[in-house]
Every structure is written in C-alpha cells, then in structure tokens.
Amino acid sequence: MILVSGGTGLIGSAVVRELLARGERVAVLGRDAARIRAAFADGVEAREGDVREPATLPPAMRGADIVINAVQFPNEPIENRRKRNTFEEVDLKGTRHQVDAAKDAGVRRFVYLSGVGASRDAEKHWFRYKWEAEKYLQDCGIEWVIVRPSWVYGPGDRSLNRLLQFAARLPFVPLFGDGEQEMQPVFIDDLARIVADAALRPEAANELFEVGGPEVLTMNEVIRAALEVKGMKRRILHQPVVIGKAIGTLAGLLPSPPLTADAIDFITGPATADDRRLREVLNPRLTPLREALATYL
Ligand SMILES: NC(=O)c1ccc[n+]([C@@H]2O[C@H](COP(=O)([O-])OP(=O)(O)OC[C@H]3O[C@@H](n4cnc5c(N)ncnc54)[C@H](OP(=O)(O)O)[C@@H]3O)[C@@H](O)[C@H]2O)c1
C-alpha cells in the first residue's frame, strides 16, 4: 500500500489519481479524514494525522510499503507562527516526524517532495529547511527518492490561476517584480507521473530528481502564453518588489497575516531545474506549456 501524505493537495491529489490509474492501493494522510473522503469517492483509505504531532503518525503509517510526502501548510508561502504553519514546523520537522514513523512502521521507500533551490547554504530559510529535511531522509537508512519540482501549474494551482482570475476582473494582470525571473513550469500531470515512477520504479531508489518542464521561460512569458491560450488581451502591470515587501512587513504583524515580506521573495524568485538525472533515469515526456494549458484553460 502507498501512503500519500498531503494527498488532498495540488500535487498529492494528482499523484493519488495517477497511482489509482495504475491499479495501486492508496491511503491518504491529512488532518481531516472527512476532507479526504470527500476528495476521493472510493478506493482511497483516509488516515487522519498531523505531521507536526508525531504521536498521530504511527497509526497512519500502519501497513504502508511506500510513503510519498506531499504535505505543505495552508497558504504557503505565507507563514503563520501562531498556528505553527511554518516551513520549520511542517517542511522540516513534519518530514522528520514522518521519516521516523515510516522507519518504525517498516516502510520500504520514502519519496519526499522538496523543491528546486533546496541547499545547505541557501539565503532563504525555506530552501535550507528543505535541504535539511532531504538530508535527514537520506541518512535514515530506508530507501529514499527526492523530487525537487520547479514551479508547478495545472487546473488546481494557486498561482497561475489566481493571476488569471485577476485578468478576468481587471483590464490588467498585477504582478510583483519585473517578471523577468526564469521559470521552468512543469505541468501537474507530468509531475504526477514522475512522482509515481519515483515511488514504483526500482531504478529510482536513492535518486534526487530536479523536475522542470521542457521550456525555460520568464514569468512574463508564462503569463502571456496563458492569456493567449485563454484568448484574453491584458497587459501585465508590474508592481515594485519594495512596495510588496513594505505591505508584507506591515501585514506580517497581524495575527493571521494575508501577506508577508518573505512571501514576496518566495513568489518573485527564479525556479529552474537541473533535470539531467531525471532524463537519464526516468526519461519522462514533458508537455510544452501551451499544449498543457490548452487541455484545461
Ligand atoms: N505547488 C508547487 O508549485 C510546488 C513547487 C515545488 C515544490 N512543491 C512542494 O510540493 C509539496 C506539496 O505542495 P502542494 O503545492 O501540492 O501543497 P498543497 O496543495 O498546499 O497541499 C498540502 C497538503 O498538505 C496537507 N497538510 C497541510 N498541513 C498538514 C499537516 N500539518 N499535517 C498533515 N497534512 C497537512 C493538506 O491537507 P489538510 O489541510 O487536509 O491536512 C494538503 O493535502 C510541498 O512540499 C511543496 O513545497 C510545490
């Protein structure tokens, strides 16, 4: 049985659907069993657990052969310390707790959804925590696979879809920064197949795959492509990052911040992948942006 932690999320739910289509037995770990049951009509076992609470994990891991960790806190990248929804609590400690529970439960392989940019010396704490979580997994003694996606888009994403919602209401698309940062957008269906391969294919054991789509594009080019596929004519209205960060700094003082200065850095950063190992080991088909957008926009 394969346990997908965060299986109701953007990436997790696509992975669950892919695994079910391949005939696998799947369980989903999340904080609310009813939400899991509502997301998947049949064929998926709901396992309630909170990755910040280690005591909740052993029952959730019982019987799992493979674990896929696709957990992320709500509203990421906007951290909420009061609710313990932070990169440290969920990405780092939440992964450590799951790895420990997986080891105790006799799990054979653990797949971790990290992200491009993860590094020991990264300037941003979210990348350092991802790297630390990766390291903990690599040293734990069970088979591991690390998948570091670039920027993910698809029907349920909260980034490109939000920009298109603005476009539907406004004569322009507001965007923080100059939009010239390089991205390698990866289609959710492609990523789901890659994660399923990472879980199931023997040659993926103990591999780290950076995953990007087939094109390196700027954020401006991604938005223009989406507007074109949608048949909308809108200009992109760039907002200075300093203004976003000033708003984020003030908003960040609220008990439940709607924005933070860090979140502005997060969304305006580049996201390209070194996908050589992915191509060598799994060699997936990667859908070009316009072709993928045309399937759902
Ligand atoms: N989306 C991207 O573009 C992207 C790019 C690179 C890397 N990644 C990485 O991929 C992973 C998945 O991202 P995503 O965008 O698919 O996330 P998401 O859509 O926000 O989904 C998060 C999932 O985690 C669950 N969750 C949240 N807090 C939890 C907790 N404390 N305990 C247990 N489950 C919890 C949520 O379910 P409940 O709320 O019901 O518990 C939900 O199923 C993350 O590690 C993210 O950093 C994402």
The ligand as an ORCA input file, in Angstrom:
! r2SCAN-3c Opt
* xyz 0 1
  N       2.979     23.688     -5.820
  C       4.184     23.961     -6.318
  O       4.352     24.728     -7.283
  C       5.402     23.308     -5.718
  C       6.656     23.537     -6.310
  C       7.776     22.942     -5.736
  C       7.663     22.152     -4.615
  N       6.437     21.950     -4.049
  C       6.367     21.111     -2.841
  O       5.467     20.034     -3.045
  C       4.814     19.701     -1.803
  C       3.305     19.718     -1.992
  O       2.927     21.022     -2.383
  P       1.427     21.371     -2.843
  O       1.509     22.662     -3.589
  O       0.786     20.200     -3.506
  O       0.726     21.609     -1.424
  P      -0.820     21.916     -1.112
  O      -1.645     21.936     -2.352
  O      -0.840     23.137     -0.246
  O      -1.281     20.642     -0.256
  C      -0.853     20.480      1.025
  C      -1.399     19.191      1.630
  O      -0.824     19.035      2.935
  C      -1.845     18.708      3.872
  N      -1.435     19.269      5.165
  C      -1.268     20.569      5.492
  N      -0.824     20.698      6.750
  C      -0.727     19.425      7.242
  C      -0.322     18.877      8.492
  N       0.070     19.678      9.493
  N      -0.332     17.535      8.641
  C      -0.739     16.711      7.644
  N      -1.112     17.177      6.420
  C      -1.121     18.519      6.231
  C      -3.099     19.344      3.301
  O      -4.254     18.635      3.722
  P      -5.105     19.077      5.011
  O      -5.102     20.580      5.013
  O      -6.443     18.480      4.765
  O      -4.411     18.479      6.188
  C      -2.897     19.144      1.805
  O      -3.345     17.866      1.415
  C       5.340     20.717     -0.778
  O       6.423     20.189     -0.070
  C       5.813     21.874     -1.645
  O       6.822     22.635     -1.017
  C       5.309     22.506     -4.565
*
